[in-house]
Amino acid sequence: MTLAITRHIRHVRAHLASLLAVALATACSAPHPGTPRDPYLAQYARAGELAVQAGDLREAIRWYRSARDRAREMDAPLDVARQAHNLAVILSEAGEWDLAQAAATEARTHFAGDPSGIAASLGLLAKIAEHQGQDERAIQLAREGLSFAQQANARAEDATLRLVLARAALRRGDFETAEKELHAISRKAMARKNALLQAEWEDAQAAWAQATGRLEEAARRRDAQAACYRMAGRFDAMADALEQAATAFEKAGLVDEAALRYFRAARSQAGAGQPQAAQDLLSRAERLAAKANLVTLQSSIAALAAELAIISSE
């Protein structure tokens, strides 16, 4: 492990420790609406939330698992459902699909009588099935969840479920159904400043645009998706979206736009302590910047490349 990466990890851990200390010191003060009354459960849940904000999924999993276990100990079914759902969301982001499925199933069971909660857990189970390549099951779960979302007038959950159906339709080339589901998503759901949901929506819109040959629109949608991930603090996903935007811009013949996105993705990966990924992206940015004679960008690329070369030699 290089010195730069070690320093980055230490910085993140120190920042996370300070956030957790604040959470533990203030968890027993006046709670927000819906915050569990048990002080330990409140501490664990808040620490999990702060770990997510700090970008430490491992730490978030640990705290949300503690919160779920505390709720189990208390024999508090609704709190079990909430914390199991939180745990399942983070396990999904970490790519631990089997554990995520178990936690989401537990949440679905304990959300009995809460149609909004049931819709949320079914939406998560549908996305897990989707990532596991089980499209038919994903569609079945999404359709089941829609009835609960409509019963509760839960717009965000409705949007999540329709996005599952839209993506499934795109994968099988059914553009008419995909368009129908995307247009059925409430604009009010998108206006609630849920950056991750907006990122999903932009992702589906980009996939639809690309599948129907609208390459520049697909690139712009990827740009918007990256901005949503940036707002949500999901910087690894932001870098991936920037790379996809760059690829789409390149296919659309917009070389200068592509070069800039490759550079931004490279810079983000460098900041995250991923020098190899950064170098790969930077080489693409360098090739396109030279092709378009982007002198200023070439200087920025050269400076970052020199820094990465030093890091690689340590």
Backbone bond lengths (Angstrom), bond angles and torsions (degrees), N, CA, C in turn:
res aa  C-N    CA-C-N  psi(-1)  N-CA   C-N-CA  omega(-1)  CA-C   N-CA-C  phi
1 M - - - 1.470 - - 1.521 108.74 -
2 T 1.348 117.05 129.82 1.449 120.43 -177.73 1.511 110.49 -73.60
3 L 1.364 114.16 161.85 1.461 120.26 179.33 1.517 111.09 -61.34
4 A 1.348 117.14 -39.94 1.471 120.36 -178.57 1.526 111.45 -63.20
5 I 1.341 116.60 -43.13 1.458 120.26 179.49 1.522 110.38 -65.87
6 T 1.341 116.26 -41.98 1.467 119.98 179.14 1.528 110.70 -59.95
7 R 1.332 115.91 -43.67 1.460 119.42 179.08 1.519 111.25 -63.13
8 H 1.342 116.22 -40.34 1.468 120.18 179.17 1.530 110.78 -61.43
9 I 1.339 116.39 -45.32 1.458 120.54 -179.68 1.518 110.88 -63.29
10 R 1.331 116.70 -41.81 1.467 119.80 178.45 1.514 111.36 -62.54
11 H 1.337 116.00 -39.55 1.462 119.91 179.31 1.527 110.36 -62.67
12 V 1.360 116.39 -46.01 1.463 120.24 -179.86 1.518 110.67 -61.72
13 R 1.345 116.62 -44.11 1.463 119.86 -178.86 1.529 111.61 -64.23
14 A 1.333 116.02 -40.44 1.463 119.05 179.08 1.518 111.00 -64.87
15 H 1.338 115.78 -42.44 1.462 119.69 178.84 1.525 110.52 -63.12
16 L 1.346 115.43 -43.61 1.460 120.15 179.21 1.520 111.03 -62.40
17 A 1.334 117.30 -42.07 1.465 120.67 -179.74 1.520 111.08 -60.54
18 S 1.339 116.31 -39.81 1.468 118.99 179.40 1.520 110.84 -67.32
19 L 1.337 116.85 -38.87 1.464 120.08 177.99 1.518 111.39 -64.14
20 L 1.325 116.34 -42.27 1.463 120.05 -179.70 1.519 111.08 -66.92
21 A 1.327 117.09 -36.81 1.458 120.20 178.42 1.521 110.82 -62.00
22 V 1.338 115.74 -42.30 1.466 119.29 177.33 1.517 110.39 -63.20
23 A 1.338 116.45 -42.33 1.464 120.04 -179.51 1.516 111.45 -60.77
24 L 1.322 116.86 -46.07 1.456 120.66 -177.48 1.528 112.01 -68.84
25 A 1.325 116.26 -29.62 1.467 119.81 -179.36 1.520 111.99 -77.29
26 T 1.345 116.45 -27.63 1.466 119.21 -173.25 1.518 113.79 -109.56
27 A 1.312 118.31 -2.28 1.461 120.70 -172.94 1.521 112.94 -63.24
28 C 1.334 118.41 -26.29 1.459 120.57 -177.71 1.527 112.33 -90.70
29 S 1.322 117.45 0.22 1.453 120.03 176.67 1.524 108.82 -77.40
30 A 1.332 116.83 -175.83 1.463 120.36 -174.18 1.529 110.66 -53.37
31 P 1.327 118.42 118.20 1.463 121.21 -175.98 1.521 111.81 -77.81
32 H 1.324 114.85 155.55 1.452 120.20 172.18 1.523 107.93 -74.47
33 P 1.343 117.77 158.23 1.472 119.33 178.21 1.519 110.93 -55.59
34 G 1.316 116.43 132.11 1.453 121.84 179.39 1.510 114.44 88.39
35 T 1.344 117.65 -6.41 1.459 119.73 177.28 1.522 109.72 -70.08
36 P 1.339 118.55 134.67 1.471 119.55 179.92 1.526 111.46 -57.95
37 R 1.319 116.97 145.07 1.458 121.02 -177.09 1.529 111.92 -78.62
38 D 1.330 117.28 -29.75 1.457 119.38 179.09 1.525 109.36 -63.38
39 P 1.343 118.67 125.78 1.472 119.90 -174.20 1.523 113.48 -62.63
40 Y 1.336 117.74 -37.16 1.464 119.37 -179.27 1.532 110.98 -69.13
41 L 1.319 116.18 -42.89 1.456 119.74 177.77 1.526 110.24 -62.19
42 A 1.325 116.52 -40.39 1.460 120.71 178.01 1.530 110.83 -62.32
43 Q 1.322 116.45 -41.97 1.461 120.81 179.45 1.519 111.12 -63.02
44 Y 1.315 115.77 -48.11 1.460 119.86 -177.47 1.539 111.00 -62.69
45 A 1.343 115.80 -44.30 1.466 119.77 -178.04 1.529 110.82 -64.85
46 R 1.320 116.69 -43.34 1.465 120.36 -179.78 1.532 111.17 -67.10
47 A 1.331 116.27 -39.21 1.467 119.65 177.75 1.522 110.54 -63.49
48 G 1.339 116.65 -38.22 1.457 119.90 176.49 1.511 111.87 -62.50
49 E 1.322 116.01 -42.68 1.458 120.83 178.76 1.531 111.10 -61.61
50 L 1.326 116.39 -43.81 1.463 120.19 -179.46 1.528 111.65 -68.33
51 A 1.321 116.79 -35.07 1.465 119.53 176.72 1.524 110.87 -63.67
52 V 1.334 116.88 -38.17 1.470 120.86 176.37 1.527 109.73 -62.59
53 Q 1.341 115.95 -45.18 1.464 120.27 179.92 1.529 111.43 -61.68
54 A 1.341 116.24 -32.51 1.474 120.48 178.88 1.525 112.13 -81.69
55 G 1.333 116.83 -4.31 1.459 120.68 177.87 1.518 114.84 80.46
56 D 1.340 117.36 16.19 1.464 121.27 -179.25 1.530 109.32 -103.60
57 L 1.331 116.33 90.21 1.462 120.79 -176.12 1.519 111.87 -66.10
58 R 1.335 117.92 -36.62 1.476 120.48 179.79 1.528 110.42 -60.05
59 E 1.334 114.93 -44.98 1.455 119.65 -179.78 1.526 110.60 -67.28
60 A 1.323 116.73 -38.74 1.466 120.75 177.98 1.518 111.20 -62.27
61 I 1.326 116.29 -42.32 1.471 120.19 177.94 1.519 110.38 -60.10
62 R 1.328 116.10 -43.88 1.467 119.87 -179.21 1.526 111.36 -60.87
63 W 1.338 117.01 -45.37 1.465 120.17 -177.23 1.524 111.83 -71.60
64 Y 1.319 117.70 -41.39 1.465 119.44 179.46 1.527 111.46 -68.20
65 R 1.331 116.70 -32.58 1.459 119.13 175.31 1.535 110.13 -65.91
66 S 1.349 116.29 -39.92 1.469 120.17 176.42 1.525 110.79 -63.03
67 A 1.344 116.55 -39.93 1.466 120.43 178.76 1.522 110.79 -65.05
68 R 1.329 116.96 -43.45 1.464 120.80 177.88 1.519 111.46 -61.58
69 D 1.344 116.22 -43.06 1.460 120.54 -179.67 1.529 111.62 -66.63
70 R 1.340 116.24 -37.23 1.468 119.56 176.83 1.528 110.23 -64.18
71 A 1.315 117.53 -41.36 1.459 121.10 178.02 1.524 111.17 -64.11
72 R 1.322 116.25 -38.12 1.477 119.89 175.07 1.523 110.50 -61.09
73 E 1.333 114.89 -45.56 1.468 120.21 -179.87 1.526 110.79 -60.13
74 M 1.323 116.94 -37.05 1.461 122.15 -179.42 1.527 112.71 -76.82
75 D 1.336 117.69 -9.19 1.463 122.02 -174.16 1.526 110.32 56.29
76 A 1.349 114.94 48.98 1.466 122.00 -178.01 1.523 108.49 -115.39
77 P 1.346 118.10 89.92 1.470 121.54 -171.05 1.528 114.30 -56.47
78 L 1.342 117.79 -42.67 1.463 118.77 -177.64 1.525 111.10 -67.17
79 D 1.333 116.80 -38.05 1.469 119.72 176.62 1.523 111.04 -68.21
80 V 1.346 116.80 -36.01 1.464 119.70 174.14 1.524 109.53 -59.30
81 A 1.332 116.19 -44.94 1.462 120.74 -179.20 1.526 111.25 -60.78
82 R 1.338 115.97 -47.24 1.471 119.73 -177.18 1.526 111.43 -62.86
83 Q 1.335 115.86 -47.19 1.471 118.55 -175.96 1.522 111.98 -74.82
84 A 1.338 117.64 -32.46 1.465 120.05 174.77 1.531 109.92 -65.05
85 H 1.334 115.86 -37.50 1.473 119.52 178.06 1.531 110.51 -66.04
86 N 1.338 116.66 -45.53 1.465 119.88 177.00 1.528 110.98 -57.86
87 L 1.328 115.54 -44.36 1.462 120.54 179.36 1.523 110.87 -61.58
88 A 1.341 115.90 -43.53 1.465 120.03 -178.58 1.529 111.51 -63.16
89 V 1.330 116.70 -38.82 1.466 120.57 179.36 1.530 110.41 -60.63
90 I 1.339 116.55 -46.42 1.467 119.94 -177.17 1.528 110.93 -72.02
91 L 1.319 117.71 -38.02 1.463 120.28 175.49 1.529 110.58 -60.16
92 S 1.338 116.60 -37.44 1.466 120.85 177.53 1.522 110.24 -64.32
93 E 1.329 116.65 -44.46 1.463 119.84 179.57 1.524 111.04 -63.00
94 A 1.349 115.93 -31.01 1.459 120.31 179.25 1.531 112.23 -82.53
95 G 1.331 117.13 -3.08 1.459 121.28 179.03 1.517 114.72 78.82
96 E 1.334 117.55 15.89 1.471 121.43 178.81 1.535 108.12 -94.29
97 W 1.321 114.67 76.29 1.458 120.91 -167.15 1.524 113.63 -66.98
98 D 1.333 118.63 -39.98 1.464 120.49 -178.56 1.532 111.07 -65.54
99 L 1.337 116.12 -44.36 1.464 119.59 177.56 1.524 110.78 -66.61
100 A 1.314 116.74 -37.33 1.463 120.79 178.12 1.523 110.75 -63.38
101 Q 1.327 115.76 -41.06 1.463 119.63 179.75 1.525 110.96 -63.61
102 A 1.333 116.96 -41.20 1.471 120.50 179.29 1.523 110.66 -63.42
103 A 1.346 116.85 -43.75 1.467 120.31 -179.37 1.528 111.03 -67.43
104 A 1.330 116.99 -41.09 1.466 120.30 179.77 1.530 111.19 -66.65
105 T 1.325 116.76 -36.03 1.471 120.46 177.21 1.520 110.20 -65.40
106 E 1.330 117.15 -40.24 1.463 120.53 176.49 1.526 110.38 -62.51
107 A 1.325 116.72 -42.32 1.461 120.74 178.13 1.522 110.44 -61.29
108 R 1.328 116.86 -44.99 1.480 121.07 179.57 1.522 110.90 -58.29
109 T 1.312 117.14 -40.89 1.463 121.22 -178.58 1.523 111.52 -65.70
110 H 1.334 116.78 -42.57 1.462 120.71 -174.36 1.523 113.86 -86.65
111 F 1.334 117.10 -8.02 1.466 119.92 175.74 1.529 111.39 -84.18
112 A 1.311 118.36 12.59 1.459 122.50 -177.96 1.531 109.90 -52.06
113 G 1.338 116.13 130.77 1.458 120.13 -179.88 1.512 113.79 88.97
114 D 1.341 118.22 -6.87 1.461 122.65 179.29 1.531 107.73 -116.95
115 P 1.334 118.28 93.31 1.476 119.88 -174.49 1.521 113.53 -61.60
116 S 1.335 117.88 -33.74 1.464 119.89 177.92 1.524 110.65 -65.53
117 G 1.343 116.65 -44.26 1.455 120.76 177.99 1.519 112.20 -64.34
118 I 1.335 116.16 -39.97 1.467 120.21 178.50 1.525 109.73 -63.24
119 A 1.339 116.40 -43.71 1.471 120.27 179.01 1.525 110.86 -60.71
120 A 1.345 116.70 -40.67 1.464 120.61 -179.92 1.527 111.22 -64.65
121 S 1.338 116.14 -43.89 1.466 119.29 -178.04 1.533 111.16 -70.26
122 L 1.330 116.81 -36.56 1.465 119.27 177.15 1.530 110.68 -68.15
123 G 1.332 116.25 -35.38 1.460 119.19 175.62 1.513 111.73 -62.52
124 L 1.328 116.21 -41.23 1.456 120.03 178.96 1.523 110.93 -67.96
125 L 1.325 117.07 -42.05 1.468 120.70 177.55 1.536 110.52 -62.43
126 A 1.336 116.50 -36.89 1.466 120.09 178.59 1.529 110.40 -65.52
127 K 1.332 116.99 -41.43 1.470 119.95 179.04 1.525 111.39 -67.33
128 I 1.331 116.46 -36.09 1.468 119.68 177.13 1.532 109.87 -64.25
129 A 1.334 116.29 -45.33 1.469 120.28 177.93 1.527 110.43 -60.46
130 E 1.323 116.17 -39.30 1.462 122.06 178.29 1.525 110.71 -59.52
131 H 1.322 117.39 -47.21 1.458 121.32 -179.51 1.526 112.08 -68.91
132 Q 1.320 116.96 -23.00 1.462 121.02 177.86 1.528 111.67 -87.67
133 G 1.336 116.60 4.93 1.460 120.81 178.66 1.510 114.63 77.76
134 Q 1.335 117.64 18.70 1.466 122.33 -178.28 1.534 109.17 -103.58
135 D 1.323 116.29 72.77 1.461 120.68 -173.49 1.527 113.10 -62.48
136 E 1.320 117.37 -41.64 1.466 119.41 -178.03 1.530 110.77 -63.25
137 R 1.315 116.10 -42.34 1.472 119.35 177.22 1.530 110.67 -65.74
138 A 1.313 117.48 -40.05 1.468 121.10 178.86 1.527 110.21 -60.11
139 I 1.322 116.54 -44.22 1.466 121.02 179.30 1.524 110.81 -63.71
140 Q 1.325 116.43 -43.82 1.472 121.05 179.43 1.527 111.12 -59.98
141 L 1.340 116.58 -46.42 1.464 120.75 -179.38 1.527 111.08 -66.31
142 A 1.330 116.49 -39.18 1.459 120.14 -179.95 1.521 111.45 -64.78
143 R 1.318 117.17 -43.38 1.468 120.36 178.82 1.526 111.30 -65.06
144 E 1.332 116.27 -39.10 1.466 119.71 176.61 1.522 110.15 -63.26
145 G 1.330 116.12 -42.74 1.452 120.06 -178.58 1.515 113.61 -65.71
146 L 1.340 117.52 -31.95 1.460 120.61 -178.45 1.515 112.13 -59.72
147 S 1.324 117.38 -37.83 1.469 119.40 -179.72 1.519 111.03 -63.83
148 F 1.331 117.26 -38.15 1.465 120.57 177.97 1.527 110.94 -71.55
149 A 1.334 117.31 -39.18 1.459 120.70 179.21 1.522 110.96 -63.15
150 Q 1.331 116.53 -41.25 1.460 120.22 179.28 1.520 111.15 -69.43
151 Q 1.340 116.30 -35.97 1.461 120.87 177.30 1.527 111.01 -61.39
152 A 1.330 116.34 -38.12 1.467 121.43 -177.69 1.531 112.58 -93.47
153 N 1.349 117.27 -1.69 1.469 121.71 -173.78 1.524 110.22 52.61
154 A 1.340 115.15 43.17 1.465 122.37 -177.36 1.525 108.07 -93.66
155 R 1.336 117.15 94.62 1.469 121.35 -172.45 1.526 112.71 -67.26
156 A 1.335 116.45 -40.38 1.466 118.51 -178.45 1.522 110.76 -64.97
157 E 1.344 116.54 -43.05 1.464 120.24 178.83 1.527 110.38 -65.39
158 D 1.343 116.46 -40.47 1.460 120.88 177.37 1.527 110.18 -58.71
159 A 1.339 116.48 -43.56 1.466 120.81 179.79 1.526 111.21 -63.35
160 T 1.333 116.56 -44.41 1.468 120.83 179.59 1.525 111.05 -58.17
161 L 1.331 116.32 -44.37 1.465 121.56 -177.93 1.525 111.20 -68.24
162 R 1.329 116.86 -40.19 1.463 119.84 179.23 1.535 111.37 -68.41
163 L 1.317 116.68 -30.85 1.462 119.50 176.54 1.526 110.99 -66.25
164 V 1.327 117.07 -36.70 1.469 120.37 175.38 1.526 109.52 -60.54
165 L 1.336 116.50 -46.04 1.465 121.06 -179.60 1.529 111.13 -65.54
166 A 1.339 116.83 -38.57 1.467 120.21 179.52 1.523 111.38 -65.64
167 R 1.334 116.56 -43.61 1.468 119.57 179.85 1.526 111.46 -64.57
168 A 1.340 115.78 -39.49 1.469 119.54 178.33 1.526 110.12 -63.04
169 A 1.334 116.71 -40.85 1.464 120.77 178.94 1.530 110.99 -64.47
170 L 1.330 116.94 -40.03 1.471 120.43 178.54 1.519 110.99 -63.48
171 R 1.335 116.19 -39.74 1.473 118.95 -178.58 1.523 112.18 -65.06
172 R 1.330 116.81 -30.17 1.470 118.32 179.24 1.531 112.14 -97.29
173 G 1.347 116.90 8.23 1.460 121.04 175.31 1.509 114.69 78.15
174 D 1.319 117.60 16.13 1.470 122.26 179.59 1.532 108.19 -92.53
175 F 1.326 115.63 80.37 1.463 120.64 -173.98 1.531 112.01 -69.42
176 E 1.319 116.94 -29.19 1.471 120.51 179.70 1.524 110.82 -64.17
177 T 1.335 116.53 -46.29 1.464 120.23 178.50 1.523 111.09 -66.66
178 A 1.332 116.16 -40.36 1.466 119.64 178.68 1.524 110.66 -59.62
179 E 1.335 116.37 -45.85 1.464 120.56 179.04 1.527 110.77 -62.29
180 K 1.315 116.95 -41.55 1.468 121.72 179.67 1.517 111.19 -59.95
181 E 1.342 117.07 -46.35 1.460 120.57 -178.20 1.534 111.00 -68.08
182 L 1.321 117.51 -40.25 1.464 120.62 179.82 1.526 111.20 -65.31
183 H 1.335 116.92 -39.38 1.458 120.34 179.58 1.528 112.34 -72.92
184 A 1.343 116.33 -21.61 1.470 120.05 -179.55 1.527 112.32 -79.37
185 I 1.330 116.49 -13.16 1.468 119.65 -179.14 1.517 109.53 -70.78
186 S 1.319 115.07 128.47 1.459 121.07 -177.08 1.526 111.41 -65.09
187 R 1.327 115.92 131.53 1.462 120.18 175.20 1.526 110.53 -63.19
188 K 1.347 116.15 -27.60 1.462 119.73 179.15 1.529 110.86 -65.72
189 A 1.332 116.05 -33.73 1.468 119.24 177.44 1.518 110.14 -64.16
190 M 1.343 116.91 -38.40 1.457 120.98 179.83 1.530 112.16 -74.14
191 A 1.343 116.15 -20.90 1.467 120.20 -177.24 1.529 112.70 -86.21
192 R 1.317 117.37 0.25 1.465 120.63 -176.44 1.521 113.48 -86.60
193 K 1.307 116.83 10.52 1.459 122.51 174.95 1.531 112.46 60.07
194 N 1.343 115.72 36.03 1.460 121.81 171.57 1.527 106.39 -91.07
195 A 1.327 115.94 94.52 1.465 120.26 -171.08 1.525 112.51 -62.18
196 L 1.335 117.82 -37.30 1.465 119.93 -178.73 1.525 111.11 -69.01
197 L 1.332 116.63 -39.17 1.465 119.85 176.53 1.525 110.26 -65.21
198 Q 1.318 116.90 -41.53 1.462 120.61 176.84 1.520 111.25 -62.15
199 A 1.343 116.61 -36.82 1.466 120.14 177.66 1.525 110.76 -63.33
200 E 1.330 116.51 -41.06 1.467 120.93 177.38 1.520 110.87 -62.45
201 W 1.334 115.42 -41.86 1.465 120.28 -179.38 1.521 110.74 -63.97
202 E 1.326 116.91 -44.70 1.463 120.89 178.14 1.526 111.00 -63.41
203 D 1.332 116.41 -36.85 1.460 120.93 178.12 1.526 110.99 -60.55
204 A 1.341 115.58 -47.15 1.467 119.51 179.75 1.524 111.16 -65.90
205 Q 1.342 117.15 -40.40 1.464 120.34 178.04 1.536 110.85 -62.99
206 A 1.344 116.16 -38.98 1.465 120.45 178.87 1.528 111.05 -65.17
207 A 1.341 115.41 -43.40 1.463 119.50 179.55 1.532 110.98 -63.31
208 W 1.326 116.43 -40.03 1.473 121.20 178.08 1.526 110.32 -64.64
209 A 1.339 116.72 -45.66 1.466 120.59 -179.98 1.525 111.26 -61.92
210 Q 1.340 115.90 -42.57 1.463 119.33 -179.09 1.521 111.15 -67.31
211 A 1.336 116.55 -40.20 1.467 120.35 -178.62 1.519 111.94 -65.80
212 T 1.322 116.12 -25.79 1.466 119.79 -179.07 1.526 112.32 -104.31
213 G 1.348 116.50 16.87 1.455 121.42 171.14 1.509 116.55 81.74
214 R 1.332 118.09 11.74 1.467 121.24 179.55 1.531 108.34 -96.02
215 L 1.329 115.48 76.78 1.456 121.04 -168.05 1.536 112.70 -68.45
216 E 1.326 117.37 -41.79 1.466 118.15 -179.61 1.531 110.59 -66.26
217 E 1.331 117.47 -40.57 1.464 119.65 176.72 1.523 110.72 -61.76
218 A 1.336 116.73 -40.42 1.463 120.51 177.73 1.522 110.35 -59.47
219 A 1.323 116.69 -42.07 1.464 121.38 179.52 1.522 110.91 -64.24
220 R 1.337 117.01 -43.63 1.464 120.67 179.51 1.531 110.89 -64.16
221 R 1.311 116.08 -36.33 1.471 120.27 177.61 1.534 110.48 -65.99
222 R 1.321 116.89 -39.32 1.469 120.33 176.95 1.527 110.34 -64.38
223 D 1.317 116.14 -37.75 1.455 120.78 174.56 1.523 110.67 -58.24
224 A 1.340 115.60 -47.59 1.465 120.69 179.94 1.524 110.84 -64.37
225 Q 1.332 116.35 -37.40 1.464 120.66 177.32 1.525 110.61 -62.09
226 A 1.322 116.55 -43.67 1.464 120.34 178.06 1.519 111.34 -60.90
227 A 1.333 116.63 -40.30 1.469 120.52 178.70 1.524 111.13 -63.29
228 C 1.338 116.81 -38.07 1.473 120.72 178.22 1.522 110.61 -65.03
229 Y 1.324 116.75 -44.47 1.467 119.57 178.77 1.533 110.55 -64.19
230 R 1.317 116.79 -35.30 1.463 120.13 177.80 1.522 110.08 -62.93
231 M 1.335 116.97 -43.74 1.461 121.52 178.91 1.523 111.44 -63.24
232 A 1.330 116.48 -33.13 1.463 121.34 -178.91 1.523 112.79 -83.94
233 G 1.341 117.13 -5.77 1.455 119.93 -178.80 1.511 113.96 78.19
234 R 1.341 118.15 16.41 1.466 122.27 178.56 1.529 107.83 -97.47
235 F 1.335 115.86 77.27 1.452 120.29 -169.13 1.529 112.79 -74.25
236 D 1.339 117.86 -26.68 1.466 119.01 175.68 1.527 110.04 -67.66
237 A 1.342 116.15 -42.12 1.461 120.11 176.92 1.525 110.75 -67.12
238 M 1.326 116.81 -35.14 1.464 121.16 176.52 1.529 110.45 -59.40
239 A 1.337 116.55 -46.43 1.465 120.45 -179.83 1.522 110.96 -62.14
240 D 1.335 117.19 -39.80 1.467 120.61 177.83 1.533 110.94 -62.81
241 A 1.346 115.94 -43.12 1.462 119.94 -179.88 1.525 111.30 -65.70
242 L 1.332 116.63 -37.90 1.463 119.81 176.31 1.529 111.28 -62.78
243 E 1.327 116.40 -40.23 1.465 120.02 177.32 1.531 110.71 -62.96
244 Q 1.337 116.44 -42.62 1.465 119.80 177.84 1.530 111.10 -64.67
245 A 1.340 116.16 -38.32 1.463 119.80 176.79 1.522 110.11 -62.13
246 A 1.332 116.39 -43.46 1.459 120.89 179.86 1.520 111.04 -60.42
247 T 1.333 116.15 -44.68 1.464 120.41 179.59 1.523 111.12 -61.35
248 A 1.344 115.77 -42.41 1.465 119.86 -179.99 1.520 111.34 -67.21
249 F 1.336 117.27 -41.78 1.463 119.96 176.90 1.531 110.98 -61.19
250 E 1.329 115.99 -39.86 1.468 119.99 179.96 1.528 110.74 -63.67
251 K 1.329 116.21 -42.99 1.466 120.15 178.47 1.520 111.46 -65.01
252 A 1.343 115.83 -31.11 1.465 120.33 179.20 1.523 112.26 -80.44
253 G 1.337 117.42 -2.89 1.447 121.81 178.55 1.516 114.43 84.59
254 L 1.333 117.72 10.10 1.467 122.00 179.59 1.527 108.16 -95.94
255 V 1.312 115.29 78.89 1.462 122.02 -170.43 1.525 111.98 -65.36
256 D 1.340 117.54 -40.83 1.460 119.87 -178.55 1.523 111.81 -64.41
257 E 1.346 116.36 -40.25 1.466 120.76 177.83 1.531 110.23 -65.14
258 A 1.330 116.29 -40.86 1.462 121.04 -179.53 1.525 110.91 -64.47
259 A 1.324 116.82 -43.84 1.467 120.86 -178.64 1.519 111.05 -60.37
260 L 1.325 116.50 -42.03 1.464 120.41 -179.33 1.524 111.05 -64.95
261 R 1.333 117.67 -41.72 1.482 120.12 -179.44 1.527 111.35 -68.45
262 Y 1.327 116.65 -38.11 1.469 118.22 176.29 1.528 110.07 -62.12
263 F 1.326 116.21 -40.66 1.465 119.56 179.35 1.530 110.99 -64.80
264 R 1.328 116.91 -45.12 1.472 119.97 -179.85 1.524 111.52 -61.87
265 A 1.330 116.37 -39.77 1.462 120.24 177.51 1.527 110.42 -64.79
266 A 1.338 116.25 -41.47 1.464 121.09 178.65 1.521 111.05 -62.96
267 R 1.319 116.11 -43.48 1.461 120.58 -179.76 1.529 110.98 -62.92
268 S 1.335 116.58 -39.90 1.469 120.50 178.41 1.528 111.03 -64.76
269 Q 1.332 116.25 -43.42 1.465 119.96 179.17 1.522 111.25 -65.24
270 A 1.324 116.72 -36.40 1.469 120.27 176.80 1.522 110.19 -63.53
271 G 1.327 116.40 -43.17 1.454 120.58 178.62 1.506 113.05 -65.29
272 A 1.340 116.54 -27.21 1.467 121.32 179.33 1.521 112.57 -85.19
273 G 1.341 116.88 2.09 1.458 119.54 179.61 1.512 113.55 78.20
274 Q 1.343 116.69 32.12 1.467 122.29 178.64 1.535 108.87 -119.21
275 P 1.334 117.18 73.02 1.466 120.28 -172.73 1.525 114.41 -63.19
276 Q 1.332 117.78 -35.99 1.462 119.11 -178.17 1.521 111.18 -67.13
277 A 1.348 115.92 -45.28 1.464 119.76 177.32 1.522 109.97 -61.68
278 A 1.335 116.68 -39.93 1.460 121.20 179.46 1.525 110.92 -62.79
279 Q 1.334 116.74 -43.47 1.467 120.36 -179.08 1.531 111.38 -63.68
280 D 1.331 116.46 -40.45 1.468 120.14 179.29 1.529 111.19 -61.42
281 L 1.331 115.96 -45.04 1.465 120.68 179.48 1.527 110.95 -67.89
282 L 1.328 115.48 -37.66 1.459 120.09 -177.66 1.525 111.34 -66.29
283 S 1.324 116.56 -35.44 1.470 119.03 178.57 1.527 110.93 -64.19
284 R 1.334 116.90 -36.12 1.464 120.32 177.15 1.525 110.58 -68.53
285 A 1.347 115.29 -42.11 1.466 119.71 177.80 1.526 110.68 -61.52
286 E 1.327 116.67 -41.54 1.461 121.89 -178.64 1.533 111.18 -63.20
287 R 1.319 116.00 -43.55 1.471 120.65 -179.65 1.532 110.59 -60.65
288 L 1.334 116.97 -46.09 1.459 120.62 -176.62 1.534 111.98 -74.21
289 A 1.336 116.16 -35.95 1.470 119.44 178.64 1.524 110.71 -64.07
290 A 1.330 115.83 -38.44 1.466 119.74 177.44 1.530 110.59 -67.07
291 K 1.324 115.74 -39.81 1.467 120.57 -179.51 1.526 111.18 -62.90
292 A 1.353 115.86 -38.38 1.466 120.50 -177.78 1.526 112.59 -94.02
293 N 1.337 116.65 0.57 1.467 122.38 -179.80 1.538 111.41 55.97
294 L 1.331 115.72 50.51 1.465 121.90 179.79 1.528 107.92 -92.47
295 V 1.316 116.07 87.15 1.458 122.13 -169.10 1.526 111.53 -62.27
296 T 1.322 117.50 -47.25 1.471 120.75 -178.11 1.523 110.96 -62.59
297 L 1.323 116.08 -44.74 1.462 119.69 179.26 1.526 110.36 -64.88
298 Q 1.315 117.94 -38.10 1.460 121.03 178.24 1.527 111.12 -59.57
299 S 1.319 117.17 -37.08 1.464 120.60 178.07 1.523 111.00 -65.49
300 S 1.333 116.56 -42.89 1.463 120.71 178.56 1.527 110.58 -64.09
301 I 1.326 115.93 -40.51 1.465 120.84 179.31 1.527 110.16 -63.34
302 A 1.319 116.50 -44.08 1.473 121.27 -179.04 1.530 111.09 -62.47
303 A 1.334 117.02 -40.51 1.468 121.11 179.97 1.525 111.07 -64.86
304 L 1.349 116.78 -44.13 1.467 119.90 179.77 1.532 110.59 -69.01
305 A 1.323 117.13 -38.08 1.469 121.05 178.33 1.521 111.30 -61.65
306 A 1.348 116.41 -39.79 1.469 120.41 179.01 1.534 110.32 -65.33
307 E 1.314 116.70 -40.34 1.468 120.55 178.92 1.533 110.43 -64.79
308 L 1.331 116.88 -42.75 1.464 120.76 179.56 1.518 111.34 -64.74
309 A 1.316 116.65 -35.79 1.457 120.52 178.49 1.522 110.71 -63.46
310 I 1.337 117.37 -39.03 1.464 121.72 177.44 1.527 109.95 -65.25
311 I 1.338 115.96 -45.36 1.473 120.68 -180.00 1.533 110.26 -59.69
312 S 1.331 116.53 -43.24 1.464 120.83 -178.09 1.512 112.44 -64.79
313 S 1.336 117.24 -27.19 1.468 120.64 -177.60 1.523 112.75 -86.97
314 E 1.322 117.93 -9.76 1.478 120.26 -178.20 1.526 111.43 -73.42
